Amino acid sequence: MSQEDKLIDLSAERAKRVHDLNEKRLNEVRQAFEQAMPLGKPKKKPKNKPKKR
């Protein structure tokens, strides 16, 4: 193996790590928000007949 095979793109690795940390933080905030304000199941709107005039 040559030395070039072992090189790691540090900026790409850092970007991945930062992305993973942001994703983890986002998931924690999302879970906390859902506990504080649970999202109800969307209610189906009944289809009304058009009014006769």
Buried (B, 14 or more C-beta within 10 A) or exposed (E): EEEEEEEEEEEEEEEEEEEEEEEEEEEEEEEEEEEEEEEEEEEEEEEEEEEEE
